[in-house]
Amino acid sequence: MLRKTFIILALAVFFSCCSLPQIKNEAPQINTLKVAQTFKINLPEEHKTGYMWQLSDNYDKTVLNHLNAVWHGNQKGIDFNFKTLSIGQTTLTLIKRKYIDTIAKKTFIVSIQK
């Protein structure tokens, strides 16, 4: 019983430590990060309504790498996960769509420094 409790506690600590830092400052504010840092942008998304967030492809891929997007359910929304690659600045544009109609847009400026 003690071993089972320890394993559950260890898994809880592991998964809570692995959560990426989140940036929240929308443009014109700037989010400052360091090279080789991972981060996420979390947005609310409920699939029942048909509204979904998409990452626009117009950011500088030499500065940032889009790792993936993970939907965590209606309560927690969707995480867009990134890793910084080099010093520079780029703008991430996330578009909320329903089918092909654009409903909303959020823009995040990311500045990567040493």
Secondary structure, 3 states (H helix, E strand, C coil): CHHHHHHHHHHHHHHHHCCCCECCCCCCCEEEEECCCEEEEEECCCHHHCEEEEECCCCCCCCEEEEEEEECCCCCCEEEEEEECCCEEEEEEEEEEECCEEEEEEEEEEEEEC
